């Protein structure tokens, strides 16, 4: 039950963070790979600093980095789909 609450809160944190990041990007800028790298780097730092289970945070960070390097996130062209990809994927 506690793990479920933590996962829900972390998912909400992801969505809020990505939404807030979208507000800082001008309409005419493209949705770049650098932007995605920065979001994943920031999320990884937040997870490592605040997530209740440090080993899960580290595994999630490694998983997101692998997906980024493999080009998985290249298919997402806006914040909504990118945020959904970050919150819906189940690692284990």
C-alpha positions as CSV (number, residue, x, y, z in Angstrom):
1,X,0.0,0.0,0.0
2,X,2.8,2.4,0.9
3,X,4.7,1.5,-2.3
4,X,1.6,2.2,-4.3
5,X,1.2,5.7,-2.7
6,X,4.9,6.4,-3.3
7,X,4.6,5.4,-7.0
8,X,1.4,7.5,-7.4
9,X,3.1,10.5,-5.9
10,X,6.2,10.0,-8.0
11,X,4.1,9.8,-11.1
12,X,2.3,13.0,-10.2
13,X,5.7,14.6,-9.6
14,X,6.8,13.6,-13.1
15,X,3.7,15.0,-14.7
16,X,3.9,18.3,-12.8
17,X,7.7,18.6,-13.5
18,X,7.3,18.0,-17.2
19,X,4.3,20.3,-17.4
20,X,6.2,23.1,-15.6
21,X,9.2,22.6,-18.0
22,X,6.8,23.0,-20.9
23,X,5.8,26.5,-19.6
24,X,9.4,27.6,-19.9
25,X,9.8,26.6,-23.5
26,X,8.7,29.1,-26.1
27,X,6.1,28.0,-28.7
28,X,8.5,28.4,-31.6
29,X,11.2,26.2,-30.1
30,X,11.4,22.5,-31.2
31,X,11.1,19.6,-28.8
32,X,14.8,18.7,-28.8
33,X,16.8,15.8,-27.6
34,X,18.7,18.1,-25.3
35,X,15.4,19.1,-23.7
36,X,14.6,15.4,-23.1
37,X,18.1,14.8,-21.7
38,X,17.7,17.7,-19.3
39,X,14.3,16.5,-18.1
40,X,15.5,12.9,-17.5
41,X,18.6,14.2,-15.8
42,X,16.5,16.5,-13.5
43,X,14.0,13.7,-12.8
44,X,16.9,11.3,-11.9
45,X,18.3,13.8,-9.5
46,X,14.9,14.3,-7.8
47,X,14.4,10.6,-7.5
48,X,17.9,10.0,-6.1
49,X,17.4,12.9,-3.6
50,X,13.9,12.2,-2.4
51,X,12.6,8.7,-3.4
52,X,11.9,6.5,-0.4
53,X,13.7,3.5,-1.9
54,X,17.2,4.5,-3.1
55,X,17.8,1.2,-5.0
56,X,14.6,1.7,-7.0
57,X,15.6,5.3,-7.8
58,X,18.9,4.2,-9.1
59,X,17.4,1.4,-11.2
60,X,14.9,3.8,-12.6
61,X,17.6,6.3,-13.4
62,X,19.6,3.6,-15.3
63,X,16.5,2.5,-17.1
64,X,15.6,6.0,-18.3
65,X,19.2,6.6,-19.4
66,X,19.2,3.4,-21.4
67,X,16.0,4.3,-23.0
68,X,17.3,7.7,-23.9
69,X,20.5,6.3,-25.4
70,X,18.5,3.7,-27.3
71,X,16.4,6.5,-28.9
72,X,13.1,5.3,-27.3
73,X,12.1,8.9,-26.4
74,X,12.7,10.2,-30.0
75,X,9.2,9.2,-30.9
76,X,7.6,11.7,-28.5
77,X,7.2,15.1,-30.0
78,X,5.4,17.0,-27.2
79,X,5.3,17.3,-23.5
80,X,2.1,15.4,-23.0
81,X,3.3,12.2,-24.8
82,X,6.8,12.5,-23.2
83,X,5.3,12.9,-19.7
84,X,3.0,9.9,-20.4
85,X,6.0,7.8,-21.4
86,X,7.8,8.7,-18.2
87,X,4.9,7.9,-15.9
88,X,3.2,4.9,-17.5
89,X,6.2,2.7,-18.1
90,X,6.6,0.0,-15.5
91,X,10.2,-1.0,-15.0
92,X,9.9,-4.3,-13.2
